[in-house]
Each structure stands twice: as C-alpha cells, then as structure tokens.
Amino acid sequence: MSHGLSLCAVPGVLVVPAVPRAAWRGWLVVKGVGREVFSLTLDRIQDLPEPCVSCVFWELDPALVAGSIAGGEPGLDKESWLSSALLEWGSVGQVVYVDGVPAGYVTYAPSYLVPRAAAFPTAPIGADAVMLVTARVIPEYAGQGLGRVLIQVAAKDVMRRGVRAVEAFGYLGDPDSPKAGCVIPARFLTAVGFKTVREHRTYPRLRLDLHTALTWRVDMEAAVERLLAAVRSPSLSQGRRASDVDARAPRGSCA
C-alpha cells in the first residue's frame, strides 16, 4: 500500500505523511548509498543497542526507575513512554543504519516529556527549546561522522516544527563512571555546535540555537548530505583517529 512518499526540498530527504496522523507525525527519512536515517518508532525500538533498549533513566520519574527494574519490565515501560510521546508530540528520535545494520541513535523531546530532566542541577531546559536526551553511536561505527549526522537530522526535524533551539545536559566527569552512562559528554556537544548556557562542574547545560544565522539551515542540510555520502561500513584494517567527533561521542552503554 502506498503512503504517498514525497520529496522534500533537500535532495535525498523524504517526508512521510502522517499515517495514522497522531502516531506518525514528523516521520523523517534521510537516505544515502548504504546509509539511512529513520525516525524512531515502536517497530524500530528493538534496533536500539543494549542496554539502551530497556533503559528508563530519562523516561521515568527517578522515584519509579528502581520499581520498574525490580519488576523486570523496564523495556515495556520504555515502549509505553515512546508510544505516549509519539501521540503527544510526534517524532522523538532518529536511528541511523549502515548497510541495513543499526549503527546509532538520538532521542529528543520537550522537557515536560522527560521526567528525569527536572532532577538536574542546571535545570530547567529553556522554554523555547527541545531537549536532546540521548546520543549513541555503536563502537564499531565510531569515527565516521554518524554522531554529527544524527544531531543534524534531529535539528532539521525540530526546526521544521518551529522549534528555536535544542538544549542538553552535558557530562564533564569521569567517562568511565556509572554517572556517565546516560548523559551526553559535554565535549561531544561542543564539537557539534552547542554552547554552554549554564556552567556546572559535572552537568553543564548546553544550547544549540537553530536560527542564529540565516545560512545555518542550508549549511546543515548540505553537511548531512556530505556526511551520509562519506560514511563507510567499518573495516578491521582501517584505523580511526581519536580526534574524530564520534570518538568523543557516547558509545554503546546507556546505564
């Protein structure tokens, strides 16, 4: 059955009309040769890496997380959150695939849909901003620009919904600490264009303004196309530079 795929203004970008409207609003698809970015939906949640697929650090009130884990059903609670968020606000994430294999993802949402956000010392998220919740790249695909692609696709998605900015809580502590599990490293955020708006020794709040320059959107869309075209499947014989953006992106673990 055809759902009426139509080309967007950006080459290689497809926007799927709402089918059904409430659940699929804002579904964005970006394609390159062997690389694809799809909106996170209920049928794609199983493509998130372990343990992120069942992590509810952000999705539940902190007082309820332990009970969810003890009850043995955090994965169902995560699916329930995603379902509610899709109905309430539309697309809240993107998943990138390389040759059909899930390689990373991001999630984002208004802060009122993210219970944990209020517990951070640098809260609240700006009233005009959407919160970047998580950003993960599978270690085997690190160093290929996928982290930047995901941020840019997420930014495009919220821009076309009239959002002015994206904010996130960054992490400045020990990257091997359990505290780092679900919080995006601040140096990754700054590497992809975020600026600190509230200082903190461990959890600064950073912001990416989406309308500060008239050329930002054009540059962003062009960058997405270039990065998607440049991504290659991982090679065991090819080294990766530690200075690459994705070498600073969170990888793999979520808790």
N, C-alpha and C positions, 0 to 999 in steps of 0.2 A: 504494500500500500504506500502510495506516495504521500509525503507530508509537506510537499511544496518547498523544497530547499531553494533558497535564493541567494545569489551572490551579494556580498556586502561591498562597500566601497573599496575595501582593502583586498588586493589580489590574494587568493588562497584562503579567504575567510568566509565561512558560511554561517548564516544565522538561521536557526530552525524555528519557525513559528510555534507558538505555544500549543502543545498537544499532549495532555489537556492543558489549558491555559495556566491554571494555578500551579501545577507541578513542574511545568517545563519552561516557565517564563525566564528569558535570558540565557537560553542554551546556546553556547558559543562553541564553534568547532574551527580550529586552525590546522591546516594541513601543509606538510612539506613532504619531499620524497623520503619515505621511510619513517617520517616523524609526524605525529598527530597530537593535538591537544584537544581534549573533550571536557565539557563541563562535568563535574562530579554529580552523579545521580545515584539513586538507590541500586540500580543494576551495575554500577561501577564501584560501589564502596568496597567490594571484595578485592579490588585491584590496588587498594592502599597497602603499603608494606606493614609487616608485623613490627612492633606491636600496635602501630597506629590504627589499624583496622578496628581494634576493640578498646582503644584508649579514650577515656571520657574526662580527661583532665580539664579541658575547656568547656565541654558540653554540659556538664552538670554542676550544680552548686557544690562548693567544696565539702559541705556537710553531708552530701549524698554520695560522693565518689566511693568512699570506703564500703558503704552498703551495697552499691552496685557491683563492686568487685567481689565482695563476700557472697553475694547472691549468685555469682557465676555467670551473669548475663550482661556484662558491660557492652558487648557487641550489639546486643539488641537495643540497649539504651542509646548507643551512638546512631543506629539506624533510625530510631524514633526521633532523635534530635534533628537528623538530616531531613527526614520527612516533614517535620514541622517547619523547619527553616525554609525548605523549598516552597511550601504552601504559603508561608508568611511573607517571604521576600524574594524568592526566586533563586537563581544560581548562587551557590556559596562556595564554589571550589572549582579547580581545574586539575586534570590528570594528564600528564604527558606520557606518550608511548613512543618507543623507538623500535621500528620493525615489529609492531604489534605487542611489544613487551612493556608493561608499566615501568616507568623509569623515575617518576617523582610526582609530587602534587603540591598544591597550595589550597588553603581554605581561608575564607574571609566572610565577614558578616557585620551587620550593625552590632554595636557592643551590647545592646539590650538582649540580643540572642545568644550572648556568650557569658554565662553566669560567672565564670572564674575571673573575668576582666575586672570586676569591681574589687577584687581582693588584692590587686597590685598596688604598691606604694605610690606609683606615678599615675594612677587612675585619676580622673576618667579619660576615656578616649574623647577627642573633640566632637562636638555636636554635629559638625558638618562632615565628619569623616566616617569611613567604614574601617573596621579593624581587620588587619592582616593577622590571622590566628596562627596558622602553621605553614611551614615551607620545608619540604623534604625532597632530597634527591638520593636515589639509590646509589650506594658507594660505587658500584660498577660503572655508573654513568656520570660520575663526578668529573669536573674539569672540562665539560663540553658546552657550557653556556646554558644548560637547561634551567638552572635556578633563575637566571635573568629572564629567560623566555617566559617562565611561569609568572613571574612578577609582572611583566609587561602585558601578558594576556589578561591577567586579573585586573590590572589597571584599566585596560581598554574596556573590559566588561563593566566595571563600575562607572567609568566615565560616560558611557552611553546611557547610563541610568541617571545621569545628572549629579553624581557624587563629586564633590570638590577635592577630596583628599583621602589618602589611606594612612592610617596610623598603626603602629605596632609597639609592643613591649619588647625591648631587646635584652639580651643577656650578656653581661660583662664578666661573669665569674669563671671558675674553672670549667673548661669544656668537658672534662671527664666526670664532673659532679652530677649526681642524680637530679639536681636542681635544673640542670641544663636540658633535660630530656625533651620538654615540650615547648621551650621558649626559644625563639629565633635568635641566633648570635647577632649582637649589635653590629659587628664588623661586616657581616653579610649585608645587613640592611643599609649601612652607609655605602657599601660598594655598589649597590643598585640604585642609589639616589636619595635615600632617606636622610633627613636631617634631625638632629636631636632637638626636641622642644621642651623636654623636662629632664634635667640631669638626675641621675641616681647612681650610686657606686655599683649596684648589681643589675637593676632593672630600669634603665632609662626608657623614656617614651620617645619614639621617633615618628617622623611625619614625611610623607611624600605628597607635595601639593601638585595636583594634576592640571591646574590652569594658570600656573605662574608664567608660562611662556607660550606665545601663540604657536610656536613651532614644535612644542613638546610632543603633541599627539602625532604629528606627521613623522617626526624622528623616531618615536616609539614604534609605530607601525612598520616603518622601514627596518628597524632593528630586529623586530620579530621575524620578518621575512628572511633577513640575512642569517640570523642565528639558527632558524629552522633548517635553512639550506646547508649550514656548515656542520650540523650535528652528524656524527657517525656512530655506528654501533661500537661498543667497547672492544679494544684489542688487547690481548695479553702481552703483546710485544711492544705496545706503544706507551711510553711514559707520559705522565701528566705533571704539569708544573704546579707547585704548591701555591703559586701566586694567582692561579685561576680563580675566578669568582666562586665557582662551585666547590673549590677546595675549602672555602670558608663557610659554605652553606651547611646547615644541619643535615646529617645523613642517617638514614636507617631507623634509629631508635626514636621512640616517642614517649617513653616513660622511664 
